[in-house]
Amino acid sequence: MKKFIKYGSIVGIIAAIVFIIICFQKQVFVSPETLQEYLMQFGLWAPLLFMVIQITQVIFPIIPGGITCVAGVICFGPVWGFVYNYISICIGSCFNFLLIRKYGKPLLVQLSSQKVYDKYVGWLDKGERFDKLFAIAIFLPVAPDDFLCMLAGLTKMTFQKFVMIITLCKPCSILLYSMGLTTILTQFATLFMK
């Protein structure tokens, strides 16, 4: 499983780079209008396809989450891109929680690195404080959210409380992360288009 995720991540990054290069060659990113025209080829399936990819990358991080968040904003605009990112990431996070709740630590260690597990396993000893630390970490855009959602599955936190934390705290990190990266990439792209 670890090898699959490792090599899948490499393939995902290469595929994303190739896709971006092809889009630049076809001048898909020249303007919002050309991007919209490109997406219209997929019709009503484009948002659904994007959301399935986003849910999958939350559970199996083959494609880096930053790339898919930015893709959502670029492809569907800031409002709908955010909505699709938010819904997909929340659904994927719930799957992570429920998978670990059912299959426990062995699956958690398989889906993450031992280093990350060792770094955060002490949070499990915090009891009720885990819930507060978890909420703060989900709110901030720099925490390993996918891993922490799985780690929460090992605690006594109820699924209802988990869903409440995810739905209330996730929007801020998604907004900051996706819009921040989109701004940086847009500025970077304008350097090459001059």
GULUMBA-789692 format. One line per 8 residues: for each residue x, y, z of N, C-alpha, C, O. Coordinates in steps of 0.02 Angstrom, whole numbers, plus 50000, padded with zeros to 5 digits. Layout:
// GULUMBA-789692
X,Y,Z,X,Y,Z,X,Y,Z,X,Y,Z; ...
//
This chain:
// GULUMBA-789692
50041,49940,50000,50000,50000,50000,50044,50063,50000,50030,50111,49964; 50097,50062,50042,50141,50121,50045,50176,50131,49977,50183,50188,49955; 50198,50076,49946,50230,50081,49880,50180,50108,49829,50198,50149,49786; 50118,50084,49832,50067,50107,49786,50057,50182,49794,50054,50219,49744; 50052,50205,49856,50042,50277,49868,50103,50316,49846,50097,50370,49816; 50163,50290,49862,50225,50326,49843,50230,50332,49767,50240,50387,49741; 50225,50276,49732,50232,50278,49659,50171,50311,49626,50177,50344,49575; 50112,50302,49657,50053,50335,49632,50059,50411,49637,50037,50447,49592
50090,50434,49691,50101,50507,49699,50147,50533,49645,50135,50586,49617; 50200,50496,49631,50247,50516,49578,50211,50518,49511,50219,50566,49473; 50173,50466,49496,50135,50464,49433,50084,50521,49431,50075,50553,49379; 50051,50534,49488,50002,50588,49491,50033,50656,49478,50004,50697,49442; 50092,50668,49507,50127,50732,49495,50147,50738,49423,50137,50791,49393; 50175,50685,49394,50196,50686,49323,50135,50698,49278,50138,50737,49231; 50080,50662,49293,50018,50670,49253,49992,50742,49258,49970,50770,49208; 49995,50770,49318,49972,50839,49327,50015,50888,49287,49989,50934,49256
50081,50877,49288,50127,50921,49251,50115,50915,49176,50112,50965,49140; 50107,50852,49152,50093,50841,49081,50028,50874,49061,50023,50906,49009; 49976,50866,49103,49911,50896,49090,49918,50972,49085,49890,51003,49040; 49954,51002,49132,49963,51075,49131,50000,51097,49069,49982,51147,49038; 50052,51060,49049,50090,51077,48988,50045,51074,48926,50046,51118,48884; 50005,51020,48922,49959,51013,48865,49910,51070,48863,49895,51098,48810; 49884,51089,48922,49836,51144,48926,49869,51210,48905,49837,51251,48872; 49932,51220,48924,49967,51281,48903,49978,51280,48827,49972,51332,48795
49995,51222,48799,50005,51217,48727,49940,51230,48689,49940,51261,48636; 49884,51206,48716,49820,51217,48684,49791,51285,48704,49735,51302,48684; 49829,51323,48742,49810,51390,48766,49744,51389,48804,49702,51434,48798; 49736,51336,48845,49676,51329,48886,49676,51381,48942,49623,51406,48961; 49735,51398,48968,49740,51444,49024,49751,51517,49003,49766,51559,49045; 49743,51531,48939,49754,51599,48915,49703,51648,48946,49720,51704,48963; 49642,51625,48952,49590,51667,48981,49537,51623,49013,49533,51563,48998; 49497,51651,49057,49443,51611,49087,49395,51583,49034,49367,51529,49043
49386,51620,48980,49341,51598,48927,49365,51535,48893,49326,51489,48881; 49431,51532,48878,49458,51472,48845,49456,51412,48891,49444,51355,48869; 49467,51424,48956,49462,51369,49005,49390,51344,49009,49379,51283,49011; 49343,51389,49009,49273,51369,49011,49254,51329,48949,49219,51279,48953; 49279,51351,48890,49266,51314,48828,49292,51243,48832,49259,51196,48811; 49352,51237,48860,49383,51170,48866,49340,51126,48912,49328,51067,48897; 49318,51154,48968,49279,51115,49015,49210,51096,48986,49182,51044,49004; 49184,51138,48943,49118,51124,48914,49118,51059,48875,49065,51029,48864
49176,51036,48854,49180,50972,48819,49154,50915,48862,49127,50865,48837; 49163,50922,48928,49143,50869,48974,49072,50879,48999,49044,50836,49034; 49042,50935,48982,48973,50949,49000,48960,50946,49074,49000,50969,49115; 48903,50916,49092,48883,50912,49162,48927,50866,49203,48925,50866,49264; 48967,50825,49168,49009,50777,49203,49072,50808,49233,49104,50779,49276; 49091,50867,49209,49154,50897,49232,49156,50907,49308,49205,50886,49339; 49106,50938,49339,49109,50946,49412,49109,50880,49450,49145,50871,49498; 49067,50833,49426,49064,50767,49459,49130,50730,49454,49154,50701,49502
49160,50732,49395,49225,50700,49385,49278,50731,49430,49317,50696,49461; 49278,50797,49433,49325,50832,49477,49315,50812,49550,49363,50800,49585; 49252,50808,49572,49239,50791,49642,49260,50720,49659,49285,50707,49714; 49251,50674,49612,49274,50605,49623,49350,50603,49630,49376,50568,49673; 49384,50640,49587,49457,50644,49591,49478,50673,49659,49525,50649,49691; 49445,50726,49680,49462,50760,49742,49449,50714,49803,49490,50712,49849; 49393,50679,49804,49378,50632,49858,49431,50577,49861,49456,50559,49914; 49449,50551,49802,49499,50497,49798,49566,50521,49824,49600,50484,49859
49587,50582,49806,49653,50605,49828,49655,50618,49903,49709,50617,49932; 49597,50630,49934,49596,50638,50007,49609,50571,50040,49646,50567,50089; 49579,50518,50013,49586,50451,50043,49653,50419,50023,49689,50393,50066; 49670,50422,49959,49733,50396,49934,49771,50454,49903,49757,50473,49846; 49818,50484,49939,49850,50546,49915,49898,50534,49857,49959,50541,49864; 49870,50515,49800,49910,50503,49740,49926,50569,49706,49983,50579,49683; 49878,50613,49703,49888,50680,49676,49892,50728,49735,49848,50725,49778; 49942,50770,49739,49945,50817,49796,49882,50860,49800,49858,50885,49750
49856,50868,49862,49794,50905,49873,49797,50977,49849,49747,51004,49826; 49856,51008,49852,49863,51077,49829,49848,51084,49755,49817,51132,49734; 49870,51035,49717,49858,51036,49644,49784,51032,49629,49758,51069,49587; 49749,50986,49663,49678,50978,49648,49637,51038,49673,49588,51057,49642; 49657,51068,49730,49621,51128,49754,49628,51185,49704,49579,51219,49687; 49688,51195,49679,49700,51248,49630,49662,51232,49565,49633,51277,49535; 49663,51169,49545,49628,51150,49484,49553,51166,49489,49523,51189,49441; 49525,51154,49548,49454,51169,49558,49439,51243,49548,49390,51261,49516
49481,51286,49577,49471,51358,49571,49482,51381,49499,49443,51421,49473; 49534,51355,49466,49549,51375,49397,49493,51351,49350,49471,51388,49306; 49471,51289,49360,49422,51260,49314,49351,51287,49323,49315,51297,49274; 49331,51298,49385,49261,51315,49398,49251,51384,49426,49195,51404,49443; 49306,51422,49432,49301,51489,49460,49306,51487,49536,49302,51434,49566; 49315,51545,49568,49327,51546,49639,49268,51521,49682,49279,51489,49733; 49207,51535,49661,49149,51515,49702,49135,51441,49695,49136,51404,49744; 49122,51419,49632,49106,51347,49623,49167,51303,49634,49159,51247,49657
49227,51327,49619,49287,51290,49634,49293,51277,49709,49309,51221,49730; 49279,51329,49748,49280,51321,49821,49226,51272,49843,49239,51228,49884; 49166,51279,49816,49110,51234,49836,49127,51161,49821,49118,51118,49863; 49152,51148,49760,49170,51079,49742,49227,51053,49784,49227,50995,49806; 49277,51095,49797,49332,51075,49841,49307,51059,49911,49324,51007,49939; 49266,51103,49937,49241,51096,50006,49200,51032,50014,49213,50993,50060; 49152,51022,49970,49109,50962,49975,49151,50899,49969,49144,50852,50008; 49195,50897,49919,49236,50838,49906,49283,50822,49963,49289,50765,49984
49317,50873,49989,49364,50862,50043,49329,50841,50107,49354,50799,50143; 49271,50869,50120,49232,50848,50179,49210,50775,50173,49215,50737,50221; 49187,50755,50114,49167,50686,50104,49227,50639,50112,49222,50588,50145; 49283,50657,50080,49344,50616,50086,49368,50611,50158,49390,50558,50180; 49364,50666,50195,49384,50667,50265,49341,50620,50307,49366,50585,50351; 49275,50620,50293,49230,50575,50328,49246,50502,50313,49244,50459,50357; 49262,50488,50250,49283,50420,50232,49345,50400,50271,49349,50345,50297; 49394,50445,50276,49456,50431,50313,49440,50414,50386,49465,50364,50412
49399,50454,50418,49380,50443,50487,49347,50374,50496,49366,50335,50540; 49298,50359,50452,49260,50297,50458,49303,50235,50442,49295,50183,50473; 49349,50242,50394,49393,50186,50377,49437,50167,50437,49445,50108,50452; 49466,50217,50469,49509,50203,50526,49468,50181,50586,49491,50139,50626; 49409,50208,50595,49365,50186,50649,49351,50111,50642,49347,50075,50691; 49343,50089,50579,49328,50018,50567,49390,49974,50568,49389,49919,50597; 49445,49997,50537,49503,49952,50528,49562,49968,50574,49609,49929,50578; 49561,50025,50608,49609,50039,50660,49679,50060,50638,49691,50078,50580
49724,50056,50686,49793,50079,50677,49830,50046,50619,49867,50081,50584; 49822,49980,50607,49860,49950,50551,49847,49986,50484,49894,49997,50446; 49785,50003,50470,49770,50038,50407,49798,50109,50409,49823,50133,50358; 49793,50142,50466,49820,50210,50473,49895,50211,50457,49918,50255,50421; 49931,50163,50484,50004,50160,50472,50017,50144,50398,50066,50169,50370; 49974,50103,50367,49983,50086,50296,49971,50147,50251,50005,50156,50201; 49922,50188,50270,49904,50245,50227,49947,50307,50240,49944,50355,50202; 49987,50306,50293,50030,50364,50309,50100,50339,50321,50114,50279,50317
50144,50385,50337,50212,50365,50353,50220,50355,50428,50184,50387,50468; 50265,50312,50447,50278,50300,50518,50302,50364,50551,50287,50376,50610; 50339,50405,50514,50365,50468,50542,50308,50515,50562,50308,50543,50616; 50258,50522,50518,50201,50565,50533,50161,50535,50591,50139,50571,50636; 50152,50470,50590,50115,50437,50644,50150,50449,50711,50117,50467,50760; 50215,50439,50713,50253,50449,50775,50249,50521,50800,50248,50534,50860; 50246,50568,50752,50244,50638,50771,50178,50657,50805,50178,50698,50851; 50122,50627,50783,50057,50647,50808,50023,50596,50855,49971,50612,50883
50052,50537,50864,50019,50486,50905,50010,50510,50977,49964,50488,51012; 50053,50554,51001,50047,50582,51068,49982,50620,51078,49959,50628,51135; 49952,50644,51024,49888,50680,51029,49833,50635,51057,49786,50658,51088; 49841,50569,51046,49790,50522,51070,49786,50520,51146,49735,50502,51174; 49841,50538,51180,49843,50538,51253,49811,50601,51283,49806,50607,51344; 49791,50648,51241,49765,50711,51266,49691,50707,51288,49666,50755,51316; 49658,50651,51274,49588,50644,51294,49543,50695,51260,49544,50701,51199; 49505,50731,51300,49458,50782,51273,49495,50838,51237,49467,50869,51192
49557,50852,51257,49595,50905,51224,49609,50888,51151,49621,50933,51111; 49608,50824,51133,49620,50805,51063,49570,50840,51018,49588,50866,50965; 49506,50842,51040,49454,50872,50999,49470,50945,50983,49461,50968,50927; 49494,50982,51034,49510,51053,51025,49571,51061,50980,49572,51103,50935; 49623,51020,50992,49683,51023,50949,49665,51005,50877,49690,51036,50830; 49623,50955,50869,49601,50934,50803,49565,50990,50766,49579,51003,50708; 49519,51024,50801,49481,51079,50771,49527,51135,50749,49519,51163,50695; 49575,51152,50791,49623,51206,50775,49664,51186,50714,49675,51226,50669
49688,51123,50714,49730,51099,50658,49691,51099,50592,49718,51116,50540; 49627,51079,50594,49586,51078,50534,49573,51149,50509,49569,51161,50449; 49566,51196,50555,49554,51266,50538,49614,51297,50502,49606,51338,50457; 49675,51277,50522,49736,51306,50493,49754,51270,50428,49745,51210,50423; 49780,51307,50378,49795,51275,50314,49862,51238,50310,49883,51219,50256; 49897,51229,50366,49963,51198,50363,49967,51130,50395,50020,51097,50391; 49914,51107,50427,49915,51042,50461,49905,50985,50412,49877,50995,50358; 49929,50924,50430,49916,50866,50387,49845,50840,50398,49834,50790,50432
49797,50876,50369,49726,50864,50383,49704,50792,50370,49669,50762,50412; 49723,50764,50313,49701,50696,50296,49723,50647,50350,49684,50604,50371; 49785,50653,50371,49811,50608,50423,49773,50619,50489,49754,50571,50522; 49763,50682,50508,49729,50697,50571,49657,50671,50571,49631,50651,50623; 49624,50673,50513,49557,50644,50509,49558,50569,50521,49513,50542,50553; 49610,50536,50496,49617,50465,50509,49633,50453,50583,49605,50408,50614; 49678,50494,50611,49696,50487,50682,49635,50496,50726,49628,50462,50777; 49591,50542,50707,49530,50553,50746,49487,50490,50749,49450,50480,50797
49493,50448,50698,49457,50385,50697,49478,50337,50752,49441,50291,50769; 49537,50348,50781,49561,50306,50836,49539,50331,50904,49549,50298,50955; 49508,50390,50906,49487,50420,50970,49415,50402,50986,49382,50365,50949; 49390,50429,51042,49320,50418,51062,49274,50471,51032,49214,50472,51047; 49301,50515,50991,49261,50567,50960,49203,50536,50921,49212,50487,50885; 49143,50563,50930,49086,50537,50892,49091,50561,50819,49122,50611,50804; 49059,50523,50776,49058,50542,50705,49023,50609,50696,49043,50649,50654; 48970,50621,50735,48933,50684,50730,48979,50743,50747,48977,50794,50713
49018,50736,50800,49064,50790,50820,49118,50799,50767,49136,50856,50752; 49142,50744,50739,49192,50748,50685,49164,50788,50626,49197,50833,50600; 49104,50770,50605,49072,50804,50548,49063,50879,50563,49074,50921,50519; 49043,50895,50624,49034,50965,50642,49101,51003,50638,49103,51059,50611; 49155,50974,50663,49220,51006,50661,49242,51016,50589,49265,51070,50570; 49235,50964,50548,49256,50968,50477,49215,51021,50440,49244,51063,50405; 49150,51020,50448,49108,51067,50410,49118,51139,50432,49113,51185,50391; 49132,51150,50496,49141,51219,50520,49212,51245,50512,49222,51305,50499
49262,51202,50519,49332,51225,50519,49367,51218,50451,49415,51254,50437; 49343,51174,50409,49376,51161,50345,49372,51219,50296,49420,51230,50259; 49316,51256,50292,49312,51308,50241,49369,51359,50242,49394,51378,50189; 49391,51379,50301,49444,51429,50305,49509,51404,50274,49541,51439,50235; 49529,51342,50292,49592,51316,50266,49588,51304,50191,49636,51317,50154; 49530,51280,50167,49522,51269,50094,49526,51335,50057,49559,51341,50006; 49492,51385,50084,49492,51451,50052,49562,51481,50050,49585,51504,49997; 49596,51481,50107,49663,51510,50109,49712,51470,50065,49752,51499,50029
49707,51405,50069,49753,51362,50032,49743,51367,49957,49790,51379,49919; 49681,51357,49935,49668,51356,49863,49676,51425,49832,49705,51431,49778; 49649,51476,49864,49654,51543,49835,49727,51569,49838,49750,51601,49791; 49761,51553,49893,49831,51574,49898,49875,51542,49845,49915,51576,49813; 49867,51476,49836,49906,51442,49785,49886,51465,49715,49929,51471,49671; 49822,51477,49704,49799,51500,49639,49830,51567,49622,49852,51578,49566; 49833,51613,49671,49863,51679,49660,49937,51672,49644,49962,51705,49598; 49972,51630,49681,50044,51620,49669,50055,51591,49600,50098,51615,49563
50017,51539,49582,50025,51507,49516,50007,51555,49459,50039,51554,49407; 49956,51595,49469,49936,51643,49418,49991,51694,49406,50008,51710,49349; 50020,51719,49461,50075,51767,49455,50135,51734,49421,50169,51765,49379; 50148,51672,49439,50204,51635,49410,50193,51625,49335,50238,51632,49294; 50131,51607,49317,50114,51594,49246,50121,51658,49204,50141,51654,49146; 50103,51716,49233,50108,51778,49194,50180,51795,49177,50192,51830,49128; 50227,51771,49216,50298,51782,49199,50317,51748,49134,50358,51774,49096; 50287,51690,49121,50304,51652,49060,50261,51670,49000,50276,51651,48944
50207,51707,49012,50163,51724,48957,50178,51793,48927,50147,51813,48878; 50224,51828,48957,50242,51894,48932,50286,51889,48871,50306,51940,48843
//
